[in-house]
Amino acid sequence: MAALCGALSGYFVAYCGVQPMVVTLGGSFLFSGLALLVSNLSATESYKGINGFPDSFIRITKFKLFGVIPNQVLIFLALAVVAYILLHKTKYGRQIFLIGVNQNAAEYSGINSRLVIMSTYVLSAVSAAIAGIVLTSYLGTAKSDIGATLTMPIITAVVLGGTLSTGGKGSVLGTALAAVVIGVLRFGLPLCFKVSQQYLDIPVGLILLVVIIGRSVVNNPKFAAMFHKKKK
């Protein structure tokens, strides 16, 4: 189901020329509405979510390697390794980077850029589904708005990890490390400094702004020329 949803979004972007941001936002509202519809079909109220999952499903996140390392961490590391190999060590990954740099050049090189773009949406959707399964197993309940507050931290982790919004550059390792930093920040601030959960988006948003502005300034030709003059 997740792969079909990702293929639908990818089709509109790759084959219909719709702006990715429009498709992402539209898909977010569409799939959230469908999730709410499904939750309303259950016997419990939608705000309570769907629960009563079998113990085998709940045990997905209860297992700990050596009694210390949670299964969520193992799944995170496994997905990071798979993504790193796929993006940095395969022909498919090089095609993704080339399309991000110049889609027309990729087409002239014989790459089916539309199919590659749509496949990235499928992989993204499948990864999101795995994250949803893990989160649902951890909480023991499925709600239509679960994970809705994670949009900003996810974007920040990707940008902080070195991915350019214009495409053509990205790092799985950097994104994984940035995700860990954001996670520690969101859980560490309430524990150590008693910061309310309502204000956790403020530091995350500041980090996002600082990274984007800093990267724009550093990549500005005028700034580079001024830096070289001072260096001489």
VEXVO-399990 format. One record per residue (C-alpha): chain; y, z, x; residue in three letters; residue number from 0. Coordinates in steps of 0.1 Angstrom, whole numbers, plus 5000, padded with zeros to 4 digits. Layout:
BEGIN
SITE  c    c2    c3    c1    r    k
SITE  A     Y     Z     X  Ala  NUM
...
# end
This chain:
BEGIN
SITE  c    c2    c3    c1    r    k
SITE  A  5000  5000  5000  Met    0
SITE  A  5024  5009  5028  Ala    1
SITE  A  5016  4976  5046  Ala    2
SITE  A  5024  4957  5014  Leu    3
SITE  A  5057  4975  5009  Cys    4
SITE  A  5066  4967  5046  Gly    5
SITE  A  5056  4931  5042  Ala    6
SITE  A  5078  4928  5011  Leu    7
SITE  A  5108  4941  5030  Ser    8
SITE  A  5100  4920  5060  Gly    9
SITE  A  5097  4889  5039  Tyr   10
SITE  A  5131  4893  5025  Phe   11
SITE  A  5146  4898  5060  Val   12
SITE  A  5126  4872  5079  Ala   13
SITE  A  5122  4844  5053  Tyr   14
SITE  A  5151  4849  5029  Cys   15
SITE  A  5178  4858  5054  Gly   16
SITE  A  5188  4890  5037  Val   17
SITE  A  5206  4916  5059  Gln   18
SITE  A  5182  4942  5072  Pro   19
SITE  A  5204  4971  5062  Met   20
SITE  A  5206  4958  5026  Val   21
SITE  A  5168  4955  5024  Val   22
SITE  A  5163  4989  5040  Thr   23
SITE  A  5187  5007  5016  Leu   24
SITE  A  5174  4987  4986  Gly   25
SITE  A  5138  4994  4995  Gly   26
SITE  A  5146  5031  5000  Ser   27
SITE  A  5159  5034  4965  Phe   28
SITE  A  5131  5013  4950  Leu   29
SITE  A  5103  5032  4967  Phe   30
SITE  A  5119  5065  4960  Ser   31
SITE  A  5121  5056  4923  Gly   32
SITE  A  5085  5045  4923  Leu   33
SITE  A  5075  5078  4939  Ala   34
SITE  A  5094  5097  4913  Leu   35
SITE  A  5077  5077  4886  Leu   36
SITE  A  5043  5085  4900  Val   37
SITE  A  5051  5122  4902  Ser   38
SITE  A  5062  5122  4866  Asn   39
SITE  A  5028  5109  4856  Leu   40
SITE  A  5011  5140  4870  Ser   41
SITE  A  5004  5172  4849  Ala   42
SITE  A  5030  5192  4868  Thr   43
SITE  A  5068  5189  4867  Glu   44
SITE  A  5083  5164  4892  Ser   45
SITE  A  5104  5190  4910  Tyr   46
SITE  A  5072  5210  4917  Lys   47
SITE  A  5055  5180  4932  Gly   48
SITE  A  5018  5170  4932  Ile   49
SITE  A  4995  5196  4947  Asn   50
SITE  A  4959  5207  4945  Gly   51
SITE  A  4948  5185  4974  Phe   52
SITE  A  4912  5191  4988  Pro   53
SITE  A  4907  5214  5017  Asp   54
SITE  A  4896  5184  5039  Ser   55
SITE  A  4931  5169  5035  Phe   56
SITE  A  4949  5202  5042  Ile   57
SITE  A  4928  5207  5073  Arg   58
SITE  A  4943  5176  5089  Ile   59
SITE  A  4973  5197  5100  Thr   60
SITE  A  4955  5230  5103  Lys   61
SITE  A  4934  5219  5132  Phe   62
SITE  A  4945  5231  5167  Lys   63
SITE  A  4932  5218  5200  Leu   64
SITE  A  4920  5247  5221  Phe   65
SITE  A  4935  5269  5193  Gly   66
SITE  A  4970  5261  5206  Val   67
SITE  A  4980  5224  5202  Ile   68
SITE  A  4985  5214  5165  Pro   69
SITE  A  4969  5183  5153  Asn   70
SITE  A  5004  5169  5144  Gln   71
SITE  A  5013  5169  5181  Val   72
SITE  A  4981  5150  5189  Leu   73
SITE  A  4988  5124  5162  Ile   74
SITE  A  5024  5121  5175  Phe   75
SITE  A  5012  5115  5211  Leu   76
SITE  A  4985  5090  5200  Ala   77
SITE  A  5010  5070  5180  Leu   78
SITE  A  5035  5071  5209  Ala   79
SITE  A  5008  5058  5233  Val   80
SITE  A  4998  5030  5209  Val   81
SITE  A  5034  5020  5203  Ala   82
SITE  A  5042  5020  5241  Tyr   83
SITE  A  5012  4998  5249  Ile   84
SITE  A  5020  4974  5220  Leu   85
SITE  A  5057  4971  5228  Leu   86
SITE  A  5058  4972  5266  His   87
SITE  A  5024  4960  5277  Lys   88
SITE  A  5015  4931  5254  Thr   89
SITE  A  5027  4896  5247  Lys   90
SITE  A  5036  4906  5212  Tyr   91
SITE  A  5060  4933  5225  Gly   92
SITE  A  5077  4908  5248  Arg   93
SITE  A  5082  4885  5218  Gln   94
SITE  A  5098  4913  5198  Ile   95
SITE  A  5123  4919  5226  Phe   96
SITE  A  5131  4882  5230  Leu   97
SITE  A  5137  4878  5193  Ile   98
SITE  A  5160  4908  5194  Gly   99
SITE  A  5180  4892  5223  Val  100
SITE  A  5181  4856  5209  Asn  101
SITE  A  5161  4845  5179  Gln  102
SITE  A  5170  4809  5184  Asn  103
SITE  A  5158  4809  5220  Ala  104
SITE  A  5125  4826  5208  Ala  105
SITE  A  5120  4798  5183  Glu  106
SITE  A  5126  4771  5210  Tyr  107
SITE  A  5100  4790  5231  Ser  108
SITE  A  5074  4784  5204  Gly  109
SITE  A  5074  4819  5189  Ile  110
SITE  A  5071  4822  5151  Asn  111
SITE  A  5100  4846  5150  Ser  112
SITE  A  5098  4851  5112  Arg  113
SITE  A  5062  4862  5113  Leu  114
SITE  A  5069  4886  5142  Val  115
SITE  A  5099  4901  5123  Ile  116
SITE  A  5079  4906  5092  Met  117
SITE  A  5050  4921  5112  Ser  118
SITE  A  5074  4947  5126  Thr  119
SITE  A  5083  4959  5091  Tyr  120
SITE  A  5046  4962  5083  Val  121
SITE  A  5040  4983  5114  Leu  122
SITE  A  5070  5004  5106  Ser  123
SITE  A  5058  5010  5070  Ala  124
SITE  A  5023  5019  5082  Val  125
SITE  A  5038  5044  5107  Ser  126
SITE  A  5060  5059  5079  Ala  127
SITE  A  5029  5062  5057  Ala  128
SITE  A  5010  5081  5085  Ile  129
SITE  A  5040  5104  5088  Ala  130
SITE  A  5041  5110  5051  Gly  131
SITE  A  5004  5119  5050  Ile  132
SITE  A  5008  5144  5079  Val  133
SITE  A  5039  5159  5062  Leu  134
SITE  A  5021  5162  5028  Thr  135
SITE  A  4991  5177  5044  Ser  136
SITE  A  5013  5203  5062  Tyr  137
SITE  A  5033  5212  5031  Leu  138
SITE  A  5003  5210  5007  Gly  139
SITE  A  5024  5192  4981  Thr  140
SITE  A  5038  5157  4975  Ala  141
SITE  A  5073  5153  4962  Lys  142
SITE  A  5093  5121  4956  Ser  143
SITE  A  5122  5133  4977  Asp  144
SITE  A  5101  5147  5006  Ile  145
SITE  A  5115  5135  5039  Gly  146
SITE  A  5148  5124  5024  Ala  147
SITE  A  5168  5146  5048  Thr  148
SITE  A  5151  5131  5078  Leu  149
SITE  A  5170  5098  5078  Thr  150
SITE  A  5198  5109  5100  Met  151
SITE  A  5176  5126  5126  Pro  152
SITE  A  5153  5095  5128  Ile  153
SITE  A  5183  5072  5134  Ile  154
SITE  A  5197  5096  5160  Thr  155
SITE  A  5164  5098  5178  Ala  156
SITE  A  5161  5060  5180  Val  157
SITE  A  5196  5055  5192  Val  158
SITE  A  5194  5084  5216  Leu  159
SITE  A  5162  5070  5229  Gly  160
SITE  A  5179  5038  5242  Gly  161
SITE  A  5174  5014  5213  Thr  162
SITE  A  5204  4990  5207  Leu  163
SITE  A  5215  4984  5172  Ser  164
SITE  A  5221  4948  5181  Thr  165
SITE  A  5184  4944  5192  Gly  166
SITE  A  5168  4933  5224  Gly  167
SITE  A  5164  4967  5240  Lys  168
SITE  A  5144  4998  5232  Gly  169
SITE  A  5121  5024  5247  Ser  170
SITE  A  5091  5041  5230  Val  171
SITE  A  5091  5068  5257  Leu  172
SITE  A  5129  5074  5253  Gly  173
SITE  A  5126  5075  5215  Thr  174
SITE  A  5096  5099  5216  Ala  175
SITE  A  5115  5123  5239  Leu  176
SITE  A  5146  5120  5218  Ala  177
SITE  A  5126  5129  5187  Ala  178
SITE  A  5113  5160  5205  Val  179
SITE  A  5149  5170  5214  Val  180
SITE  A  5161  5165  5178  Ile  181
SITE  A  5131  5185  5165  Gly  182
SITE  A  5138  5213  5189  Val  183
SITE  A  5175  5212  5180  Leu  184
SITE  A  5168  5214  5142  Arg  185
SITE  A  5143  5242  5145  Phe  186
SITE  A  5160  5260  5174  Gly  187
SITE  A  5195  5264  5160  Leu  188
SITE  A  5184  5284  5129  Pro  189
SITE  A  5161  5306  5149  Leu  190
SITE  A  5183  5313  5179  Cys  191
SITE  A  5218  5310  5165  Phe  192
SITE  A  5212  5316  5128  Lys  193
SITE  A  5227  5283  5118  Val  194
SITE  A  5222  5275  5081  Ser  195
SITE  A  5199  5246  5072  Gln  196
SITE  A  5228  5231  5053  Gln  197
SITE  A  5247  5225  5085  Tyr  198
SITE  A  5220  5210  5107  Leu  199
SITE  A  5231  5174  5101  Asp  200
SITE  A  5265  5182  5118  Ile  201
SITE  A  5252  5185  5154  Pro  202
SITE  A  5228  5156  5148  Val  203
SITE  A  5256  5135  5136  Gly  204
SITE  A  5278  5145  5165  Leu  205
SITE  A  5251  5135  5190  Ile  206
SITE  A  5248  5101  5172  Leu  207
SITE  A  5285  5095  5174  Leu  208
SITE  A  5288  5106  5211  Val  209
SITE  A  5259  5083  5221  Val  210
SITE  A  5272  5053  5202  Ile  211
SITE  A  5308  5057  5214  Ile  212
SITE  A  5297  5065  5249  Gly  213
SITE  A  5274  5034  5251  Arg  214
SITE  A  5302  5012  5237  Ser  215
SITE  A  5327  5025  5263  Val  216
SITE  A  5302  5021  5292  Val  217
SITE  A  5293  4985  5281  Asn  218
SITE  A  5330  4975  5276  Asn  219
SITE  A  5339  4950  5303  Pro  220
SITE  A  5374  4965  5307  Lys  221
SITE  A  5359  4999  5314  Phe  222
SITE  A  5335  4984  5340  Ala  223
SITE  A  5364  4965  5357  Ala  224
SITE  A  5385  4997  5358  Met  225
SITE  A  5356  5016  5372  Phe  226
SITE  A  5350  4991  5400  His  227
SITE  A  5387  4991  5409  Lys  228
SITE  A  5387  5029  5413  Lys  229
SITE  A  5355  5027  5433  Lys  230
SITE  A  5371  5003  5457  Lys  231
# end
